[in-house]
Amino acid sequence: MAGVPVAVGDSVVIDVVGMTHEGQGVGRVEGYTLFVSGAVPGDRVQAEVQSIGKSFGRARLAALVAASPDRIAAPCEIYEACGGCQLQHWGYAAQLRWKREHVAGVLARIGKLPVAPLEEAAGEAGGPGTADAAQAGVREIAPDAGRAPVVVLPVIGMDEPWRYRNKAQVPMAAGIGGHGLIGGFFEQGSHQVVDMEACLIQQEQNEETVRAVKRIARSLGYSAYDRATGRGLLRHVVVRHAEATGQRMVVLITNGRDMPHADELCGLIRQDIPGVASICQNINTSATSQVFGEETRVLWGDEVIYDEIGGITFAISARSFFQVNPTQTERLYRTAVDYAGLTGEETVIDAYCGIGTITLFLARHARRVYGVEIIPEAIEDARRNALLNHINNAEFAVGPAEVVMPQWQAEGVAPDVIVVDPPRKGCDPALLATMLELRPARIVYVSCDPATLARDLRVLEDGGYRTVEVQPVDMFPHTVHVECVVGICRVDT
Ligand SMILES: C[S@@+](CC[C@H](N)C(=O)[O-])C[C@H]1O[C@@H](n2cnc3c(N)ncnc32)[C@H](O)[C@@H]1O
């Protein structure tokens, strides 16, 4: 390709100077950018060019010439094959530093926001990897913050960043030669299932439950669903572990309503899995890669399990969203409540509220809170959770937030604060438009995708709001994902 200094198949020695949002090392050859999978900043590598484009190419790490001081041996045996983690070969402190730089870079590039130099932000908080960062970093979000640069605080990391996930979602497939049943993870960049016995970011209870369910399913002769033919029974096994109560839930996602040997299945699960409180079947006959179908039925036990965060008890049903890292969730929610700046007099809307987790945290500090969420079972859980915790100033609605919010507006609901916690794709444009019409004094944005966050912040900034402070929280150590809580205030008073 004209103007590109390398060709496919070339071998080049490069210094790795950055990391992409997908976890590939970034290096340059005569100013031309190469993404090198498996490389980390600080490495000098011999890279074999695999593809080239006009502005960047991709390369394979052929040999490590000199290792970065932050490079470590990934502790997980299946790390190379598995698509679940991307950063296990990089020291945790370096991961946290990169996550903050990544967030700051995306806010500047996509959101066109002025971001305070990292040294200034570092001075605001306790430093990466410390829980103190939450306390030290949260400052008053006031309208007179004006157009000061956005402060992106150091990431709140975990003291022990392993075994944190309370939910495992395991795709099932036929074993070698199309026989038997395996379940594990999708190979990087494919839908090929690799059998898995252990995963270091899962809580041990989940590992144990998945192993037992696979063993039982094999003993009952269950077949695996085959995406190509649309035949076979078991699509996914989803298990949850509630850390505070020890309860476990097993959900078998099947390609049809028939659940052969259901009584025997439940008997064996109850016998082999301690703490199991709920066994459900979810039916998904769609040809999509979506995990859950619309219909869930209880095979044995309760339809929910119970967990606790920050002294509030939550009922969680099979399809409901519940944050996967309980230790970090409490830090995330406390930051969101701090940024809301409540005095007890405010009306608050929590959009994309799930089972009412943030809503109920907010309710303890507000006059009235409204939560909206699209999954009906999640709202059933949210209402149950309000009752369970004797919280009577919370009201919930089912539906798309972008539809329900204008209805509330028409009914005269006038929020002082709006909290949003959308899925990866960010807020619906109609929702952002309604938020700008409602003109709350503060907005708190909880985001799991810095790029869509930055896009939405630009809309809010153009509509009279200022992004004041961003607190990244490491909900997903050893992966490229990073969660952010953002304090935003209205400036066009
Ligand atoms: C990232 S989760 C946050 C849930 C909750 N705040 C929590 O921390 O547990 C996003 C939630 O938005 C819901 N959701 C997705 N699209 C939605 C929409 N258009 N309107 C309302 N809720 C939606 C999902 O079902 C999910 O529960």
The ligand as an ORCA input file, in Angstrom:
! r2SCAN-3c Opt
* xyz 0 1
  C     -25.891     -1.033     33.421
  S     -27.439     -1.641     33.937
  C     -27.690     -0.671     35.369
  C     -28.700     -1.176     36.364
  C     -28.644     -0.577     37.758
  N     -28.456      0.832     37.771
  C     -27.591     -1.282     38.597
  O     -26.551     -0.704     38.924
  O     -27.806     -2.457     38.966
  C     -28.490     -0.968     32.718
  C     -29.944     -1.331     32.875
  O     -30.679     -0.634     31.854
  C     -31.736     -1.456     31.408
  N     -32.162     -0.902     30.103
  C     -31.635     -1.126     28.884
  N     -32.244     -0.339     27.962
  C     -33.164      0.414     28.624
  C     -34.079      1.428     28.243
  N     -34.171      1.840     26.976
  N     -34.860      1.982     29.186
  C     -34.776      1.584     30.486
  N     -33.917      0.616     30.910
  C     -33.116      0.048     29.995
  C     -31.143     -2.848     31.434
  O     -32.135     -3.838     31.481
  C     -30.291     -2.802     32.710
  O     -31.033     -3.215     33.828
*
